[in-house]
């Protein structure tokens, strides 16, 4: 006699679709939600449903928003001379968490969907410096060169966030690209 747990299996399968969640973790989460914390599971389900129905892309920067404009783009106190280009909307949350950046953002998402006219219009509205806050790679370097080429002729300075060896990490654990950049971009002590 075979016991069917089709709904449990569907829940495990759905949880596995999340980044970094494998079979074992998905099974543990599903079991916990169903057998130990059904109230918490319902709270999560409602929060997901509410977020999916409410969160959209900011029409200006492409970040996450509940309105047409996100909180950053609608904040008149932001420094409009600084534009930080990031890979995805999640990167904005990471940078904003430390409160050290006062400018505005532009989310790339994917180069094949890059609206260069929209980026040019954004950069043309008082932007003096475009900061690339992108994951270092050869492909990223190509993206930066492409954007610089397309925005050529604008009175804008292009910079990128510092790259190299993170604090507390031994050199043997650093990838070669990061180590090469750290040596190239060394600073006087």
KOLMI-124569 format. One record per residue (C-alpha): residue number from 1; residue in one letter; x, y, z. Coordinates in nm, 2 decimals. Last residue first. Layout:
N
+------+------+--------+--------+--------+
| resi | resn |      x |      y |      z |
+------+------+--------+--------+--------+
|  NUM |    A |      X |      Y |      Z |
...
+------+------+--------+--------+--------+
END
This chain:
189
+------+------+--------+--------+--------+
| resi | resn |      x |      y |      z |
+------+------+--------+--------+--------+
|  189 |    X |   5.00 |   5.39 |   0.24 |
|  188 |    X |   4.97 |   5.46 |  -0.14 |
|  187 |    X |   4.69 |   5.28 |  -0.32 |
|  186 |    X |   4.69 |   4.97 |  -0.53 |
|  185 |    X |   4.44 |   4.96 |  -0.83 |
|  184 |    X |   4.65 |   4.72 |  -1.05 |
|  183 |    X |   4.74 |   4.49 |  -0.76 |
|  182 |    X |   4.38 |   4.48 |  -0.63 |
|  181 |    X |   4.25 |   4.43 |  -0.99 |
|  180 |    X |   4.48 |   4.13 |  -1.04 |
|  179 |    X |   4.38 |   3.98 |  -0.70 |
|  178 |    X |   4.01 |   4.02 |  -0.79 |
|  177 |    X |   4.06 |   3.86 |  -1.13 |
|  176 |    X |   4.27 |   3.58 |  -0.98 |
|  175 |    X |   4.00 |   3.47 |  -0.73 |
|  174 |    X |   4.09 |   3.53 |  -0.36 |
|  173 |    X |   4.10 |   3.24 |  -0.11 |
|  172 |    X |   4.48 |   3.20 |  -0.12 |
|  171 |    X |   4.51 |   3.58 |  -0.06 |
|  170 |    X |   4.35 |   3.55 |   0.29 |
|  169 |    X |   4.01 |   3.71 |   0.35 |
|  168 |    X |   3.98 |   3.94 |   0.65 |
|  167 |    X |   3.90 |   4.26 |   0.45 |
|  166 |    X |   3.81 |   4.19 |   0.09 |
|  165 |    X |   4.08 |   4.19 |  -0.17 |
|  164 |    X |   4.01 |   4.39 |  -0.49 |
|  163 |    X |   3.75 |   4.62 |  -0.63 |
|  162 |    X |   3.66 |   4.98 |  -0.57 |
|  161 |    X |   3.32 |   5.09 |  -0.71 |
|  160 |    X |   3.34 |   5.21 |  -1.07 |
|  159 |    X |   3.37 |   5.56 |  -1.22 |
|  158 |    X |   3.24 |   5.74 |  -1.52 |
|  157 |    X |   3.24 |   6.12 |  -1.54 |
|  156 |    X |   2.95 |   6.28 |  -1.73 |
|  155 |    X |   2.93 |   6.57 |  -1.97 |
|  154 |    X |   2.76 |   6.37 |  -2.24 |
|  153 |    X |   2.95 |   6.32 |  -2.57 |
|  152 |    X |   2.98 |   5.94 |  -2.52 |
|  151 |    X |   2.67 |   5.79 |  -2.35 |
|  150 |    X |   2.66 |   5.50 |  -2.59 |
|  149 |    X |   3.03 |   5.44 |  -2.57 |
|  148 |    X |   3.04 |   5.46 |  -2.19 |
|  147 |    X |   2.75 |   5.21 |  -2.19 |
|  146 |    X |   2.93 |   4.97 |  -2.41 |
|  145 |    X |   3.25 |   5.00 |  -2.22 |
|  144 |    X |   3.07 |   4.93 |  -1.89 |
|  143 |    X |   2.90 |   4.63 |  -2.04 |
|  142 |    X |   3.23 |   4.49 |  -2.18 |
|  141 |    X |   3.39 |   4.53 |  -1.83 |
|  140 |    X |   3.09 |   4.35 |  -1.69 |
|  139 |    X |   3.15 |   4.06 |  -1.93 |
|  138 |    X |   3.51 |   4.03 |  -1.82 |
|  137 |    X |   3.40 |   4.01 |  -1.46 |
|  136 |    X |   3.36 |   4.23 |  -1.15 |
|  135 |    X |   3.00 |   4.23 |  -1.01 |
|  134 |    X |   2.86 |   4.58 |  -1.09 |
|  133 |    X |   2.84 |   4.90 |  -0.90 |
|  132 |    X |   2.92 |   5.13 |  -1.19 |
|  131 |    X |   2.91 |   5.49 |  -1.08 |
|  130 |    X |   2.79 |   5.75 |  -1.32 |
|  129 |    X |   2.90 |   6.11 |  -1.23 |
|  128 |    X |   2.76 |   6.45 |  -1.33 |
|  127 |    X |   2.39 |   6.36 |  -1.35 |
|  126 |    X |   2.17 |   6.67 |  -1.39 |
|  125 |    X |   1.89 |   6.51 |  -1.59 |
|  124 |    X |   2.09 |   6.38 |  -1.89 |
|  123 |    X |   2.18 |   6.06 |  -1.71 |
|  122 |    X |   1.82 |   5.96 |  -1.68 |
|  121 |    X |   1.75 |   6.06 |  -2.04 |
|  120 |    X |   2.06 |   5.86 |  -2.16 |
|  119 |    X |   1.94 |   5.56 |  -1.95 |
|  118 |    X |   1.60 |   5.58 |  -2.11 |
|  117 |    X |   1.75 |   5.61 |  -2.46 |
|  116 |    X |   1.98 |   5.32 |  -2.38 |
|  115 |    X |   1.69 |   5.09 |  -2.29 |
|  114 |    X |   1.89 |   4.79 |  -2.18 |
|  113 |    X |   1.69 |   4.47 |  -2.25 |
|  112 |    X |   1.97 |   4.27 |  -2.40 |
|  111 |    X |   2.20 |   4.41 |  -2.13 |
|  110 |    X |   2.00 |   4.25 |  -1.86 |
|  109 |    X |   1.87 |   4.38 |  -1.52 |
|  108 |    X |   2.05 |   4.72 |  -1.57 |
|  107 |    X |   1.90 |   4.90 |  -1.26 |
|  106 |    X |   1.96 |   5.27 |  -1.24 |
|  105 |    X |   2.01 |   5.44 |  -0.91 |
|  104 |    X |   2.01 |   5.78 |  -0.74 |
|  103 |    X |   2.25 |   5.95 |  -0.51 |
|  102 |    X |   2.30 |   5.96 |  -0.13 |
|  101 |    X |   2.52 |   5.66 |  -0.08 |
|  100 |    X |   2.65 |   5.57 |   0.27 |
|   99 |    X |   2.32 |   5.45 |   0.42 |
|   98 |    X |   2.45 |   5.10 |   0.49 |
|   97 |    X |   2.13 |   4.93 |   0.40 |
|   96 |    X |   2.09 |   5.15 |   0.09 |
|   95 |    X |   2.37 |   4.96 |  -0.09 |
|   94 |    X |   2.22 |   4.62 |  -0.02 |
|   93 |    X |   1.86 |   4.73 |  -0.10 |
|   92 |    X |   1.98 |   4.88 |  -0.43 |
|   91 |    X |   2.16 |   4.56 |  -0.52 |
|   90 |    X |   1.82 |   4.37 |  -0.49 |
|   89 |    X |   1.69 |   4.58 |  -0.78 |
|   88 |    X |   1.94 |   4.42 |  -1.01 |
|   87 |    X |   2.28 |   4.48 |  -1.18 |
|   86 |    X |   2.35 |   4.82 |  -1.05 |
|   85 |    X |   2.42 |   5.16 |  -1.21 |
|   84 |    X |   2.48 |   5.44 |  -0.95 |
|   83 |    X |   2.38 |   5.79 |  -1.06 |
|   82 |    X |   2.53 |   6.08 |  -0.87 |
|   81 |    X |   2.44 |   6.45 |  -0.97 |
|   80 |    X |   2.08 |   6.40 |  -0.85 |
|   79 |    X |   2.19 |   6.39 |  -0.49 |
|   78 |    X |   1.88 |   6.27 |  -0.30 |
|   77 |    X |   1.68 |   6.51 |  -0.09 |
|   76 |    X |   1.39 |   6.51 |  -0.34 |
|   75 |    X |   1.31 |   6.15 |  -0.24 |
|   74 |    X |   1.07 |   6.02 |  -0.51 |
|   73 |    X |   1.35 |   5.83 |  -0.69 |
|   72 |    X |   1.47 |   5.67 |  -0.37 |
|   71 |    X |   1.12 |   5.58 |  -0.23 |
|   70 |    X |   1.03 |   5.41 |  -0.56 |
|   69 |    X |   0.83 |   5.58 |  -0.83 |
|   68 |    X |   0.51 |   5.44 |  -0.98 |
|   67 |    X |   0.41 |   5.30 |  -0.64 |
|   66 |    X |   0.48 |   4.98 |  -0.45 |
|   65 |    X |   0.84 |   4.99 |  -0.56 |
|   64 |    X |   1.13 |   4.77 |  -0.65 |
|   63 |    X |   1.41 |   4.92 |  -0.86 |
|   62 |    X |   1.38 |   4.99 |  -1.24 |
|   61 |    X |   1.52 |   5.35 |  -1.20 |
|   60 |    X |   1.24 |   5.57 |  -1.33 |
|   59 |    X |   0.93 |   5.36 |  -1.37 |
|   58 |    X |   1.00 |   5.18 |  -1.05 |
|   57 |    X |   0.94 |   4.81 |  -1.11 |
|   56 |    X |   0.65 |   4.64 |  -0.93 |
|   55 |    X |   0.56 |   4.52 |  -0.59 |
|   54 |    X |   0.19 |   4.50 |  -0.49 |
|   53 |    X |   0.03 |   4.18 |  -0.61 |
|   52 |    X |   0.35 |   3.97 |  -0.57 |
|   51 |    X |   0.40 |   4.13 |  -0.23 |
|   50 |    X |   0.05 |   4.05 |  -0.10 |
|   49 |    X |   0.06 |   3.69 |  -0.22 |
|   48 |    X |   0.41 |   3.64 |  -0.06 |
|   47 |    X |   0.30 |   3.80 |   0.27 |
|   46 |    X |  -0.02 |   3.58 |   0.27 |
|   45 |    X |   0.18 |   3.26 |   0.21 |
|   44 |    X |   0.44 |   3.36 |   0.48 |
|   43 |    X |   0.17 |   3.43 |   0.73 |
|   42 |    X |   0.00 |   3.10 |   0.64 |
|   41 |    X |   0.33 |   2.92 |   0.70 |
|   40 |    X |   0.38 |   3.09 |   1.03 |
|   39 |    X |   0.03 |   2.98 |   1.15 |
|   38 |    X |   0.11 |   2.63 |   1.03 |
|   37 |    X |   0.42 |   2.61 |   1.24 |
|   36 |    X |   0.51 |   2.26 |   1.35 |
|   35 |    X |   0.37 |   2.00 |   1.11 |
|   34 |    X |   0.31 |   2.19 |   0.79 |
|   33 |    X |   0.56 |   2.47 |   0.81 |
|   32 |    X |   0.83 |   2.25 |   0.96 |
|   31 |    X |   0.78 |   1.97 |   0.71 |
|   30 |    X |   0.79 |   2.21 |   0.42 |
|   29 |    X |   1.11 |   2.38 |   0.54 |
|   28 |    X |   1.28 |   2.05 |   0.61 |
|   27 |    X |   1.18 |   1.91 |   0.26 |
|   26 |    X |   1.30 |   2.23 |   0.09 |
|   25 |    X |   1.63 |   2.22 |   0.28 |
|   24 |    X |   1.68 |   1.85 |   0.18 |
|   23 |    X |   1.59 |   1.90 |  -0.19 |
|   22 |    X |   1.79 |   2.22 |  -0.25 |
|   21 |    X |   1.72 |   2.58 |  -0.17 |
|   20 |    X |   2.00 |   2.81 |  -0.29 |
|   19 |    X |   1.77 |   3.02 |  -0.51 |
|   18 |    X |   1.40 |   2.93 |  -0.47 |
|   17 |    X |   1.26 |   2.67 |  -0.71 |
|   16 |    X |   1.32 |   2.41 |  -0.44 |
|   15 |    X |   1.04 |   2.56 |  -0.24 |
|   14 |    X |   0.79 |   2.48 |  -0.52 |
|   13 |    X |   0.90 |   2.12 |  -0.54 |
|   12 |    X |   0.87 |   2.08 |  -0.16 |
|   11 |    X |   0.52 |   2.22 |  -0.17 |
|   10 |    X |   0.43 |   2.00 |  -0.46 |
|    9 |    X |   0.56 |   1.70 |  -0.27 |
|    8 |    X |   0.35 |   1.79 |   0.04 |
|    7 |    X |   0.05 |   1.82 |  -0.18 |
|    6 |    X |   0.11 |   1.48 |  -0.35 |
|    5 |    X |   0.17 |   1.30 |  -0.02 |
|    4 |    X |   0.05 |   0.96 |  -0.14 |
|    3 |    X |   0.09 |   0.65 |   0.07 |
|    2 |    X |   0.16 |   0.32 |  -0.12 |
|    1 |    X |   0.00 |   0.00 |   0.00 |
+------+------+--------+--------+--------+
END
